Amino acid sequence: MRRYFKVASNGFQINLIYRFNNFMFVFSQFFSFGIFFYLWVSVYRQGGQIGNYTLAQMIFYYLTVNFVSVAFGGMDIARHIGDDIRQGDINNFLAKPVNYFNFKLAGVLGGVAYRVIVAILVFSVLGWFFGNYFDFSFQPAGLFFFFLSACFGFFISYQIFYLIGLSTFWFGFIMGFNFAARTIISFLEGGIVPLDLLPQIIIDINNWLPFKYIVFVPVSIFSGRLAVEPNLFLAPLFWIILLYFINRLTFKIGLKKYEGFGA
């Protein structure tokens, strides 16, 4: 276990070293929020109404979405795993007494720890600046359940893209597949449009999938649009466990097919 803490610590320090890269990632999220802010303010000023969202609720939704993206996103785990497989670097892990899944997860968690700190500091300032647009009363319990749900969402997202990375065993190169998956998942997780504004048929289908637990559910819990109930945590826990065993099986099957690209 100690070796994984060391890996996580290294992941944290790497993010400290590459501060400019993190700055650009945070800036991109600010830019994205700015676009949505301008869009929705313009819509509501024209007297428009989007579903049952007020302007304050819509602005708060997108600010929280961007917080989740900065704190728990920014990890292109699928690309890293794909590179390990294509370039033969995965052989180094097979020869060591480490679990590849846990090793990669520990490194990502180190980066997440850094970005959570940054996100809290930056978005606290941003939240104060846009406070006049909010229709929100802070509740400590809501904050706890938000972070708990966001952590579940992180583990779901990590395992989905870990699985996409493992598909390199069969496809050899997954850049296009990874990009397409990220785009589709961003939509289905509620990162582009609140899911409760979508047509009912899409909502019904998405309810059977894990994606809404990555962003939409945590954000809706924090904003008070979803009442906290056990199913909001049991369902993502089920997906985490299911995806874990799917990944273990896929990794074992993939190793049998592995040809040691670049080794």
FENSULLIN-V442800 format. One record per pair of residues at least 24 apart in sequence whose ideal C-beta (glycine too) atoms are under 10 Angstrom apart, sorted by the first residue. I is the first residue (numbers start at 0). GAP is how many residues later the second one is. If there is no record, write none. Layout:
I;GAP + I;GAP
This chain:
0;101 + 0;105 + 2;93 + 2;94 + 2;95 + 2;96 + 2;99 + 2;100 + 2;103 + 3;94 + 3;95 + 3;98 + 3;99 + 3;101 + 3;102 + 3;103 + 3;105 + 3;106 + 4;101 + 4;104 + 4;105 + 5;100 + 5;104 + 6;91 + 6;95 + 6;96 + 6;97 + 6;98 + 6;99 + 6;100 + 6;101 + 6;102 + 6;103 + 7;97 + 7;98 + 7;99 + 7;100 + 7;101 + 7;102 + 7;103 + 7;104 + 7;105 + 8;97 + 8;98 + 8;101 + 8;104 + 9;96 + 9;97 + 9;100 + 9;101 + 10;64 + 10;93 + 10;94 + 10;95 + 10;96 + 10;97 + 10;98 + 10;99 + 10;100 + 10;101 + 10;102 + 10;103 + 11;95 + 11;97 + 11;98 + 11;99 + 11;100 + 11;101 + 11;102 + 11;103 + 11;105 + 12;97 + 12;98 + 12;101 + 13;93 + 13;96 + 13;97 + 13;100 + 14;59 + 14;95 + 14;96 + 14;97 + 14;98 + 14;99 + 14;100 + 14;102 + 14;103 + 15;98 + 17;93 + 18;95 + 18;99 + 20;53 + 21;48 + 21;52 + 21;89 + 21;92 + 21;93 + 21;96 + 22;95 + 24;44 + 24;45 + 24;48 + 24;49 + 24;90 + 24;93 + 25;40 + 25;43 + 25;44 + 25;48 + 25;89 + 25;92 + 25;93 + 25;96 + 25;97 + 27;38 + 27;41 + 27;42 + 27;46 + 28;36 + 28;37 + 28;38 + 28;39 + 28;40 + 28;41 + 28;44 + 28;45 + 28;90 + 28;93 + 28;94 + 29;36 + 29;40 + 29;92 + 29;93 + 29;96 + 30;35 + 31;30 + 31;33 + 31;34 + 31;37 + 31;159 + 31;160 + 32;26 + 32;29 + 32;30 + 32;32 + 32;33 + 32;34 + 32;36 + 32;37 + 32;90 + 32;93 + 32;97 + 33;28 + 33;32 + 34;27 + 35;25 + 35;26 + 35;27 + 35;29 + 35;30 + 35;156 + 35;157 + 36;25 + 36;26 + 36;93 + 36;96 + 39;93 + 40;92 + 49;143 + 49;144 + 49;147 + 50;142 + 50;143 + 50;145 + 50;146 + 50;147 + 51;144 + 51;145 + 51;173 + 52;82 + 52;141 + 52;143 + 52;144 + 52;170 + 52;172 + 53;79 + 53;81 + 54;78 + 54;80 + 55;74 + 55;75 + 55;76 + 55;77 + 55;78 + 55;79 + 55;80 + 56;76 + 56;77 + 56;78 + 56;79 + 56;137 + 56;166 + 56;167 + 56;168 + 57;75 + 57;77 + 57;136 + 57;139 + 58;71 + 58;73 + 58;74 + 58;75 + 58;76 + 58;77 + 59;67 + 59;70 + 59;71 + 59;73 + 59;74 + 59;75 + 59;76 + 59;159 + 59;162 + 59;163 + 59;164 + 59;165 + 60;129 + 60;132 + 60;133 + 60;154 + 60;155 + 60;158 + 60;159 + 60;161 + 60;162 + 60;164 + 61;129 + 61;130 + 61;132 + 61;157 + 62;60 + 62;63 + 62;64 + 62;67 + 62;70 + 62;71 + 62;73 + 62;156 + 62;160 + 63;59 + 63;63 + 63;72 + 63;82 + 63;86 + 63;151 + 63;154 + 63;155 + 63;156 + 63;157 + 63;158 + 63;159 + 64;121 + 64;124 + 64;125 + 64;126 + 64;127 + 64;129 + 64;150 + 64;151 + 64;153 + 64;154 + 65;53 + 65;56 + 65;57 + 65;60 + 65;125 + 65;153 + 66;49 + 66;52 + 66;53 + 66;55 + 66;56 + 66;57 + 66;59 + 66;60 + 66;79 + 66;83 + 66;151 + 66;152 + 66;155 + 67;51 + 67;78 + 67;81 + 67;82 + 67;85 + 67;86 + 67;89 + 67;121 + 67;122 + 67;123 + 67;146 + 67;147 + 67;148 + 67;150 + 67;151 + 67;154 + 68;46 + 68;50 + 68;117 + 68;120 + 68;122 + 68;146 + 69;45 + 69;46 + 69;48 + 69;49 + 69;50 + 69;52 + 69;53 + 70;41 + 70;42 + 70;43 + 70;44 + 70;45 + 70;46 + 70;47 + 70;48 + 70;49 + 70;51 + 70;52 + 70;76 + 70;79 + 70;83 + 71;36 + 71;39 + 71;40 + 71;43 + 71;44 + 71;47 + 71;75 + 71;78 + 71;79 + 71;81 + 71;82 + 71;83 + 71;85 + 71;86 + 71;142 + 71;143 + 71;146 + 72;39 + 72;42 + 72;46 + 72;81 + 72;84 + 72;109 + 72;113 + 72;118 + 72;141 + 72;142 + 73;34 + 73;37 + 73;38 + 73;41 + 74;29 + 74;32 + 74;33 + 74;34 + 74;36 + 74;37 + 74;40 + 74;79 + 74;82 + 74;83 + 74;86 + 75;85 + 75;89 + 75;102 + 75;106 + 76;27 + 76;28 + 76;30 + 76;31 + 76;80 + 76;81 + 76;82 + 76;83 + 76;84 + 76;85 + 76;86 + 76;87 + 76;88 + 76;101 + 77;80 + 77;82 + 77;83 + 77;84 + 77;85 + 77;86 + 77;87 + 77;88 + 77;89 + 77;90 + 77;96 + 77;97 + 77;99 + 77;100 + 77;101 + 77;103 + 77;104 + 78;82 + 78;85 + 78;86 + 78;89 + 78;95 + 78;96 + 78;99 + 78;100 + 79;24 + 79;27 + 79;28 + 79;81 + 79;82 + 79;85 + 80;80 + 80;81 + 80;82 + 80;83 + 80;84 + 80;85 + 80;86 + 80;87 + 80;88 + 80;93 + 80;97 + 80;170 + 81;82 + 81;83 + 81;84 + 81;85 + 81;86 + 81;87 + 81;89 + 81;90 + 81;91 + 81;92 + 81;93 + 81;95 + 81;96 + 82;82 + 82;85 + 82;179 + 83;81 + 83;84 + 83;177 + 83;178 + 84;80 + 84;81 + 84;82 + 84;83 + 84;84 + 84;86 + 84;87 + 84;89 + 84;169 + 84;170 + 84;173 + 84;174 + 84;175 + 84;176 + 84;177 + 85;82 + 85;83 + 85;86 + 85;87 + 85;88 + 85;175 + 85;176 + 86;173 + 86;174 + 86;175 + 86;176 + 87;170 + 87;171 + 87;172 + 87;173 + 87;174 + 87;175 + 88;172 + 88;173 + 88;174 + 89;78 + 89;79 + 89;161 + 89;164 + 89;165 + 89;168 + 89;170 + 89;171 + 89;172 + 89;173 + 90;167 + 90;169 + 90;170 + 90;171 + 90;172 + 91;171 + 93;161 + 93;164 + 93;166 + 98;149 + 98;152 + 99;62 + 99;66 + 99;151 + 99;155 + 100;57 + 100;58 + 100;61 + 100;65 + 100;143 + 100;146 + 100;147 + 100;150 + 103;54 + 103;58 + 103;61 + 104;50 + 104;53 + 104;54 + 104;57 + 107;46 + 107;50 + 107;53 + 107;54 + 108;45 + 108;46 + 108;49 + 111;39 + 111;42 + 111;46 + 115;31 + 115;34 + 115;35 + 133;89 + 134;88 + 134;89 + 135;86 + 135;87 + 135;88 + 136;87 + 137;84 + 138;83 + 138;85 + 140;87 + 141;79 + 141;80 + 141;81 + 141;82 + 141;86 + 142;78 + 142;79 + 143;77 + 143;84 + 144;73 + 144;76 + 144;77 + 144;81 + 144;83 + 144;87 + 144;88 + 145;71 + 145;72 + 145;73 + 145;74 + 145;75 + 145;76 + 145;77 + 145;82 + 146;71 + 146;74 + 146;75 + 147;70 + 147;73 + 147;80 + 147;84 + 147;85 + 147;88 + 148;64 + 148;65 + 148;66 + 148;67 + 148;68 + 148;69 + 148;70 + 148;71 + 148;72 + 148;73 + 148;77 + 148;79 + 148;83 + 148;84 + 148;87 + 149;63 + 149;64 + 149;65 + 149;67 + 149;68 + 149;69 + 149;71 + 149;72 + 150;67 + 150;85 + 151;58 + 151;61 + 151;62 + 151;65 + 151;66 + 151;80 + 151;81 + 151;82 + 151;83 + 151;84 + 151;85 + 151;87 + 151;88 + 152;36 + 152;57 + 152;58 + 152;59 + 152;60 + 152;61 + 152;62 + 152;63 + 152;64 + 152;65 + 152;66 + 152;83 + 152;86 + 152;87 + 153;60 + 153;64 + 153;86 + 154;58 + 154;59 + 154;81 + 154;82 + 154;84 + 154;85 + 154;86 + 154;88 + 154;89 + 155;29 + 155;33 + 155;54 + 155;55 + 155;56 + 155;57 + 155;58 + 155;80 + 155;81 + 155;83 + 155;84 + 155;86 + 155;87 + 156;28 + 156;32 + 156;53 + 156;54 + 156;56 + 156;57 + 156;58 + 157;56 + 157;82 + 157;85 + 157;89 + 158;51 + 158;80 + 158;81 + 158;82 + 158;83 + 158;84 + 158;85 + 158;87 + 158;88 + 159;25 + 159;29 + 159;50 + 159;51 + 159;54 + 159;79 + 159;83 + 159;86 + 159;87 + 160;24 + 161;81 + 161;82 + 161;84 + 161;85 + 161;88 + 161;89 + 162;80 + 162;83 + 162;84 + 162;87 + 162;88 + 164;82 + 165;80 + 165;81 + 165;84 + 165;85 + 165;87 + 165;88 + 165;89 + 166;83 + 166;87 + 167;86 + 167;90 + 167;93 + 168;81 + 168;82 + 168;84 + 168;85 + 168;86 + 168;87 + 168;88 + 168;89 + 168;90 + 168;92 + 169;80 + 169;83 + 169;84 + 169;87 + 171;87 + 171;89 + 172;88 + 183;27 + 184;24 + 184;25 + 184;26 + 184;29 + 184;30 + 185;25 + 185;28 + 185;29 + 186;24 + 187;24 + 187;26 + 187;27 + 187;28 + 188;24 + 188;25 + 188;26 + 188;27 + 188;28 + 188;29 + 188;30 + 189;24 + 189;25 + 189;26 + 189;27 + 189;28 + 189;29 + 189;30 + 190;24 + 190;25 + 190;28 + 193;25 + 193;26 + 193;29 + 193;31 + 194;24 + 194;25 + 195;24 + 195;29 + 195;30 + 206;28 + 208;30 + 209;25 + 209;26 + 209;28 + 209;29 + 209;30 + 209;32 + 209;33 + 210;28 + 211;24 + 212;24 + 212;26 + 212;27 + 213;25
